[in-house]
Amino acid sequence: MSEKSYWVYILRCSNQSYYTGYTDNLKKRFQDHLDGKGSKYTRSFKPISIAQSWEIKGDKARAMQIERRIKKLSKNQKEHLILNPDSLMDVTLLSTNSVDKPVE
């Protein structure tokens, strides 16, 4: 049996803001956001793209923790994280075993 993966993601929205979330199915969740079923925020400010995402192996609680920490960042800090996805380690103080490489 393979280890379950979770995704923490940042969406770029139509008002130039960012939305952060987590899921166990990134493609389906992004489509839900596009269809207006994802969240109240993305119903108002449609997502344009997945700005960045990270795969978290087997630990839903860790994915939720990372999501919360990213949500607390300023817009400038989120933009830095999007451009430098490996800096997620700095933001979350996680070991490299907890987070896989970012998905481009």
N, C-alpha and C positions, 0 to 999 in steps of 0.2 A: 504494500500500500504506500503510495507516495504521500509526501508531506503536503498539507494544504498551504496554499499561498494566499496572501492578502496583498492588496495594493493601496498605497497612499498616493494620492494624485492632486495636482493643482490644475484647475481649468482656467483658461483665459476667457473672460466674459465680454459681452458686447459693449459694456460701459467701461472697458479697460481695467476692470478690477479682476481679482483672483478669487476663486472658490476652491477650498480644500476639502477633500473627503477621503473616505477609505471604503474598500469593497473587496469582495472575493472574486469578482468578475468585472474587470476593467472595461472591456468592450460593451457589455450589456449595460453597465452603469452609465457610461458616457452616452449611449443611445437613449437611456431613460432620461438623462438630463436634456438631450436634444428634443425629445418628445414631450417635455414639460412634466415628466413624472419623477424627476430626480430630487428636487428640493424646492422649497418656496423661493429661495434666492434665485436659482437658475430658471425658474418660471418667469421671473421679472427681468433678469439680465441673462439672456441666452448665452450659452457657452459657444465660443468660437473654435477652441481647440484644447487638447490636453497639452498644457504647457510643459509639464514634467510628471513623471511617475516613478515610484520605487516599489519593487516587489519585496514583501516581507514574508519570509518562510515560516509557516506553522504557528504564528503567535498573534491571534486577533487582538489581545490586550496591548501588545507592543505596537501594532498598527494604529490602534485608537490613541495611544499615548503620543505617537509621532504626529498624527493628525492634529491633536490638541495643541502641541507645541508649535507646529507650523501656523495654525490659525492665530496664534498670539503674536506672530512676527509682523513687522510693519510691511507695507507694500514694497519698499526698497529692499528689505531683507528677503522677502519672497522672490523678488526679481534676481537678487544675487544667487539665491538657492537654485532657481530655474537655470541660470547660466552656468552655475557651478554645482551640479547635482551631487558630486562627491562630498560637498560640504555639509550634507545632511548629518554626517557623523558629528560635526561641530555643534550643530543645532540640537541634536538629541542626546549627545554623549553616549552613543551606542557603540558596542563592540562591532567590528567588521563582520562578525559571524551572524549578527542579527539582521542585517540589511544587505540584500544583493545589489548588484550594480544597477544604476538607473536605466530605464528603458528610454531610448531616444525616439 
